[in-house]
Structures are given as C-alpha cells and as structure tokens.
Amino acid sequence: MFMILKNEALVNIPIAKKIEKKLECHNDVRIDNYFWMNDRENQEVIDHLNTENNYTKSILKHTEAFQKELFEEMKGRIKEDDTSVPYKLNGYWYITKYEKGKDYPIYTRKKESLESEEEIIFDCNEMAKGHAYFKLGGISISPDNTMASFSIDTVSRRQYTLQVKNLVTGEIFSDKIENTTGSSTWANDNKTLFYTKKDAVTLRSNKIYKHKLYTKEEDDILVFHEEDETFNAFVYKTKSKKYIIIGCSSTLTSEYRFLDANTPDAEFKIFQERERKLEYSIAHYDDSFYIITNNNEATNFKLQKTSIHATEKSNWVDVLPHREEVLLEDIEIFKNYLVVNERENGLNNIRIISWDKTEDYYLDFNSETYTASLGNNPDFNSNTLRYSYNSLTTPSSVIDYNFSTKKSEVKKEQEVLDKNFDKNNYTSQRVWATAKDNTKIPMSIVYKKGIELNGENPVLQYAYGSYGSTIDPYFSTIRLSLLDRGFIYVIAHVRGSEYLGREWYENGKLLKKINTFTDFIDCSKYLIKNKYTSPKHLYAMGGSAGGLLIGAVININPELYNGVIAAVPFVDVVTTMLDDTIPLTTGEYDEWGNPNEETYYKYMKSYSPYDNVAAKNYPNILVTTGLHDSQVQYFEPAKWVAKLRELKTDKNKLIFHIDMEAGHGGASGRFESLKEVALEYAFLLDLEEIAH
C-alpha cells in the first residue's frame, strides 16, 4: 500500500500483521488482532515501531526545515543562562541555574549570604554524560547540611536509583538503592534515611524502608508495607521538621502514620485509620495537626485541627468549615500565618489568616483568566510568602509577599527573548459553552489582537479532564509560535477536572465519564457556532488521559475536526484495566471503575477508543508515545494506530511518532522536548498550509 507525498516520493504505509486473540469477560468476547504488540522484547514489535517512525519522518519530510525553524524559534525565546529565585533553608540559600549551551540544571547553594562562595551540589550536565535519557529525582539535605540524598533515572520509567553524597568531601557513596520513587527523607539524627520502593512488576510504590548511613541496603529495615493493591505509599517530613510522615492514598481514600523525627527507631503511630471515601492530608503546627479533609461529606474539603496527642477523627474540629462554592486546595503553614489556596468559580484565590485571628484577607488578582499558586516556602519561620502568578497573556512571575508590610515584590518575571513580543498584543477571555445536559462549560481562550471571528481561524482546542487535575490558564512562550501564525488557543475546562470544584470532578469519572467527552464536543460546537473557527480549521489535542479524550471524541464526532494530536494516549481502556500487572491499573479502579464488575466493563467498552474504532472517516491524526512509558504503555497507541489504519475510510494523514529512548514525560534535557513540540506544530501548520 502506498501514499503519494507532496514531493511525489512513494512511501510504504506501515500495515501491522493481525494475529487474532479472543478476550472474554462477562460472557462478552472482544477480538484483539494487535495484542501481540504488547511484548517490548519482541524484535518484530521494535521493527514495526521503527517502521512507523520512518513513515512519519517521510510524511513530514517536507516540513523538516520548518521543524528546525520552529525549534530554534521556541528555543530562542527561552533564556539559556537562567537562574532560579534563591530560597533559604536551614542556613543556606539554594539556587538552580542553567548555563548557555547546556541541557541540564546545576544545583548550587551559598552559606548564609547570597554573597558567599557558591557550592555546586549537583551538575546534571556532567551526571548525564553517556546517557540517552537522564533525570535527577528528589534531593534531600540532611538537617546538619553535610549530606544529600539524591536519585537518578536513566531509563524514563520513573524507577529511580537512590544514593547519598557527602557535601563536605564531595564523595558519592558507592551504595545504590534501586527501584525507588526518587524521594527520600532524613530523620533528625543525620544518619537515618526513609525511602519508598516500588513493586518490580506493577511499579506501585508500596514499601517504606529505613536506611542507616554506612550500612548495606540488605540491612535496611522495612517499616511499612502497603498490601492493598489500590493504594500507593510515600514518606516525607513535616515543614516544622518535627515528624516523619508515612502516607497511603488511593483515588478516594487516604491514611497517615507519624513518628517523632528525633526518634527514628521508634514505631510509627497511625493518625486515622483508612475509611472508604475519607480523604485527608496533614500538616503540623505547634501542638496540633491541621487536616484538609472531606470528613462529614465536605465535598469541597474543609480545614480541621486536632491535638498531636489525640489524632483520631472523633477529635477533629473545624478551623475553616466546608463551603459549597469554594474548593479548598492547599494550605501553607508559617510561624505567624496560615495561608490558604482556594478555588472559587474556577479561579485561584490566596487567603492569609494570622494565627491570632486579627487578620483574614485575600491577595488581589485583577483578571478573569489567570493562575496563582503557592510557591516554594520551606522556611517555617519566614515572614514572606512566595507565590507565582501568570495568565494566558502574562509571563510567569515569582512574587514575595511580606506579611508585615503587606507589600509584594516581583523577584523574577519570565523573560521572553523575542524583540517582537509584547504581551499587550494578545487578548484572553473566558466563555461558557452549554453542554447537552444544559451545564455551562467554561473555556479559557487566547489569541492575537486583531483577529476577526469569521469562522476561518485555525483553533487548537486542548483539554485533559481526569483525576480532578485542573489545567489552569497559563502563559507559554512555546505557544507563541502558534498564536503569532494566527492560531486561537483554547483550554476547555471539561468535567473530570476540579476547575469548578469537587463535584465537577465527580461528574466526569466512573459511570459519568462520558460527560468529559461530550463537554469537549459541545465546546467545539460553541467555537464553530460563534465563528471562532469551522470544522476545516478546528484541531484538538490531549495527552495521557487527555489522549483518551481525543480518541473518544473522534469516534463520536470525527467530522468536527480537521486534525487531532493524541500524546501518550490511554486508549485501550478495557484491556488495560483488566490487567492488574500493568503499572497504575489497580490504583485506577476508583477513577474508571473495575471492569471485573460487569457494569463498569460495559460502560468502559462503550467509550474505549480502541474498542470503538469503526469504518468511517477520521480527521488527520498525529499520535506520539515513548517506548519506556510506565504510565500509558507504548502498545496502547501502537495497537490503536494499527486498528485505525485497518478500518478508517478516509485518505487523511495518520502518523505515529515513538520516542525509542523516553517514557511518559518525553525526552530529557531542557530543550529536547521542544523537538517533539516542533513536530506537533509543524503537523498542524502544514494542515493549515501556513507558509513554511
């Protein structure tokens, strides 16, 4: 089978072989002809993926120079020799910097004063040498500042190797602890380290160990084992530095244990035993623990407190009661102030309350589409709150707010290295589409001023819509490459996120998951009806669970879109959720449902993109994945693409790009990921026949 390209070259379309496999559940039989692709060790699978990559390269060959131009353009807006805003912790100022021409960060610190001599803790450019992929995980500094635990991933499956560096001598201890989550926590004795290991097959974080410096890993003590396969475990230290906390969480339930950080060999004490659908998180202050929880049907969460000596739920009392219209997202505890991160009508608010109750007020954000979030505030005694602010048209700023003076100081505003950039040349707005059940669905929109809404504009509509994860309206220098070429960019805040509170999430999961897809479609119809665009110029994009959204949408209403991009897409929902050996599966039952139960099986099957591919016309499609992805396995999109090729009745492009070195997060290195964005943008702009 052949396709004629613009340059008249003939290129073979990859046609995957079919090996019938019957998958039976609840007396229902599904035929999966591409199940054989599940084997990463099978050379035929690797050969097929390489063929797909070669095909994609040939289809987009005429855009290669344009891709390079886009890459250089996007890279050129980013300050290469960049430095983070310093933060102080335990007598040291910590700074992360990038140097011109280098891909990876350099972690440094200075003792007491920013004028002090710089000490390099880790230079990731040196550490990354010889690795196709490199990621430095969590860095944890011992309380006496002499040791740093750190972790490295060189495969991109989020399986980190943990090590310790002596910051006085520069020696990196030879002992390596494999297959960890990457983070670790020091007890106050400066020699005891707590860390989390993953199950070797499912990659579920399920065991907490205690390691003593100068001892072997085989001597490490297992202090907690999470045996419920729907839960993950983690460990951290409170901001007050008083307690080591072990947490366990599933989608709907959480549980914590705590231990005095001065007595690491004592037993952990349970905080509040897990109860189905009871969610809580804890922070320590003075003689109390503060608890963000949905206790007593607080759907949007509330803040409670309890004595450190009586932590059971029966002792919890309200500090900030539940409010129907306000989602409590996070808190930050300081010696003199409680800072609360809230969300109301989709917008972030930062509330400041003094412990003596004499002050209670909000920071002022005068915009309709913006993102404000708490920044890095590790110092319990600080009189300054660090937060970040940006919008669709405003570059990101790191801001310090002084509690005493009530003054804000912009410590750093993101530089856009483009002499033609002026934030006043762009406009943003929030509009509301009406869903088929009459629910109002918000969208955040940005475009260059002067665009006429005549139905002829290209629009890229983006959404995620799962796990209660909210995509706030944020600034992007990368996105300018689309906006400056006439694109309108839209974030659809569909149900399944928490943009409008916890119920917004609840109404887009389990047996209400279809709302996520139909919301997106109704947003598309709004954009067409109101002449932002037309089906000839409308494009959709989503990644991971957002890739599921894209797959479902083009099965339901493919005629609405000229092209779509599905990045690392979760598209084989039923098969994946029935396989409890796949990473993340068991912990996802509360999000998608457990297909071992017939009701959920049938519902999943009704929308699963792979199961619902049919003989029909589809839009132009670009699919991306990483061979080592541990969250959405590469074979899901590989099978989906193969089935689409087999059944689709159109002559539109269907191309599949596989990063053979990377995982779910894409390529490592500061700028490498821009090459994939350049490919995606070239795909869109080529379909629009915008000059390149």
Secondary structure as GFF3:
##gff-version 3
##sequence-region A 1 692
A	DSSP	beta_strand	2	4	.	.	.	ID=ss1
A	DSSP	beta_strand	10	12	.	.	.	ID=ss2
A	DSSP	beta_strand	22	25	.	.	.	ID=ss3
A	DSSP	beta_strand	28	31	.	.	.	ID=ss4
A	DSSP	three_ten_helix	35	38	.	.	.	ID=ss5
A	DSSP	alpha_helix	43	59	.	.	.	ID=ss6
A	DSSP	three_ten_helix	61	63	.	.	.	ID=ss7
A	DSSP	alpha_helix	64	76	.	.	.	ID=ss8
A	DSSP	beta_strand	87	89	.	.	.	ID=ss9
A	DSSP	beta_strand	92	97	.	.	.	ID=ss10
A	DSSP	beta_strand	106	111	.	.	.	ID=ss11
A	DSSP	beta_strand	119	123	.	.	.	ID=ss12
A	DSSP	alpha_helix	124	127	.	.	.	ID=ss13
A	DSSP	beta_strand	135	136	.	.	.	ID=ss14
A	DSSP	beta_strand	140	141	.	.	.	ID=ss15
A	DSSP	beta_strand	147	153	.	.	.	ID=ss16
A	DSSP	beta_strand	160	166	.	.	.	ID=ss17
A	DSSP	beta_strand	177	186	.	.	.	ID=ss18
A	DSSP	beta_strand	192	198	.	.	.	ID=ss19
A	DSSP	beta_strand	205	212	.	.	.	ID=ss20
A	DSSP	three_ten_helix	217	219	.	.	.	ID=ss21
A	DSSP	beta_strand	221	225	.	.	.	ID=ss22
A	DSSP	beta_strand	232	237	.	.	.	ID=ss23
A	DSSP	beta_strand	243	249	.	.	.	ID=ss24
A	DSSP	beta_strand	254	260	.	.	.	ID=ss25
A	DSSP	beta_strand	269	272	.	.	.	ID=ss26
A	DSSP	beta_strand	280	285	.	.	.	ID=ss27
A	DSSP	beta_strand	288	293	.	.	.	ID=ss28
A	DSSP	beta_strand	302	307	.	.	.	ID=ss29
A	DSSP	three_ten_helix	313	315	.	.	.	ID=ss30
A	DSSP	beta_strand	317	320	.	.	.	ID=ss31
A	DSSP	beta_strand	326	333	.	.	.	ID=ss32
A	DSSP	beta_strand	337	344	.	.	.	ID=ss33
A	DSSP	beta_strand	347	354	.	.	.	ID=ss34
A	DSSP	beta_strand	360	362	.	.	.	ID=ss35
A	DSSP	beta_strand	370	374	.	.	.	ID=ss36
A	DSSP	beta_strand	384	391	.	.	.	ID=ss37
A	DSSP	beta_strand	397	402	.	.	.	ID=ss38
A	DSSP	beta_strand	408	413	.	.	.	ID=ss39
A	DSSP	three_ten_helix	423	425	.	.	.	ID=ss40
A	DSSP	beta_strand	426	434	.	.	.	ID=ss41
A	DSSP	beta_strand	440	448	.	.	.	ID=ss42
A	DSSP	beta_strand	459	462	.	.	.	ID=ss43
A	DSSP	alpha_helix	480	483	.	.	.	ID=ss44
A	DSSP	beta_strand	488	492	.	.	.	ID=ss45
A	DSSP	alpha_helix	502	506	.	.	.	ID=ss46
A	DSSP	three_ten_helix	510	512	.	.	.	ID=ss47
A	DSSP	alpha_helix	514	529	.	.	.	ID=ss48
A	DSSP	beta_strand	538	543	.	.	.	ID=ss49
A	DSSP	alpha_helix	545	556	.	.	.	ID=ss50
A	DSSP	three_ten_helix	558	560	.	.	.	ID=ss51
A	DSSP	beta_strand	563	567	.	.	.	ID=ss52
A	DSSP	alpha_helix	573	578	.	.	.	ID=ss53
A	DSSP	three_ten_helix	586	588	.	.	.	ID=ss54
A	DSSP	alpha_helix	589	592	.	.	.	ID=ss55
A	DSSP	alpha_helix	598	607	.	.	.	ID=ss56
A	DSSP	beta_strand	620	626	.	.	.	ID=ss57
A	DSSP	alpha_helix	635	647	.	.	.	ID=ss58
A	DSSP	beta_strand	654	659	.	.	.	ID=ss59
A	DSSP	alpha_helix	672	687	.	.	.	ID=ss60
###
